[in-house]
Structure formats: structure tokens, C-alpha cells
Amino acid sequence: MRENTKILIDGIPYKILSVNPTITGRYIIAIEHDTSTGTELRQSISELMEKLPISEDKMIVSKMIISWFIDEKLKSGVNTQQILAIKERPSSAEYQIRRLIKLGESIEEILEVLAFTITDKFWSGVLNTSINTIAIPRQDGMTLYEKIKSKMIAERHATLTEVHQATEEEMVGVEVIE
């Protein structure tokens, strides 16, 4: 692997910042969320990531994420009346984002899934006021977030021509640090 190589991990695009060998013959790889594709949506994700507080105060982060989602959704022009209703009372949607963070979802993953819903033909029509329940399990036990993320991962990985599956031997001594 080389610096600036683009990789997908669970459908989320990352770029390798550095690859450093260790004394034991293993490598330490530093990656960052890749928002360099140049679309307006990618640029807005990048700008939001830069604005998010370092302390990761969940109240502030959820408020900023929902505000970003509403703005981007309004730009898309799909179901604007429903989005304006969320804009008037965003507290339920913000709570759902905090719940996702509490469940262990990273901010990058949440942003990628929400961005996917804006551009996906099916989910752009579905995820409007239902963002107020995105982290609540449905009758089948899955949340809307999990369903959307699964579709996003499937679509993004379907376009890959080369997939590397790490063997147990390769993973010996590997520590994943976020």
C-alpha cells in the first residue's frame, strides 16, 4: 500500500496518509476520511468535518449534522415540506444522531450514510421525517440506519474490481485504532 491510495472500509471512502514499517516487520497505516472527489456534497461533508468540535460534544455534533443534512436535502429539492418540518423541530432527529454515536457509529459513517440517502433514488424519498426514527429498531429488528448503510456498502463495493480479504495470518498483531 502506498500513500494517497484510496480504499473503502464498510463503504466509507478513506485515503492512506502514511505507511510506516515497524521493527517486527508489520506496518502502521494512517488513514483519513476521503472527501476529495469534488462534488458539492463531498465538499460540504469536508467543510462540516472541519467545523466539528474536537471535543466531539454529542449535542453540538448532532445539531451540526442535522443542520447540514437539512441544508443538503433542501438543495436536492426532494420532499421539501417534510424537511422544513424537521427544520422547525430538529430535536428528535438530533437525538437519533446522538443515539447512533452512542451505539458506536463514527461521525464519518453517519455523514456518509446520510449523504447516500440524499443521492439514492429510493432512500431520498424515504428518509425525510423518518430521520426522526432512524436509530430505532423496526419490526424486523433492524434500524433504518442499518438498512441504508447495508445498501450503501453493497453498492459501493459492487464497483470494486479488486478486493483484498485479510487472512488470519495477516491480521496477527494488527491493532485497529480510530
Secondary structure, DSSP 8 states (H G I E B T S, - for coil): --TT-EEEETTEEEEEEEEEE-TTS-EEEEEEE--TT--HHHHHHHHHHHHS-TT--HHHHHHHHHHHHHHHHHHHTSSHHHHHHHHHS-HHHHHHHHHHHHTT--HHHHHHHHHHHHH-HHHHHHTTGGGGGTTS--TTS--HHHHHHHHHHHHHHHT-S------HHHHTT-----
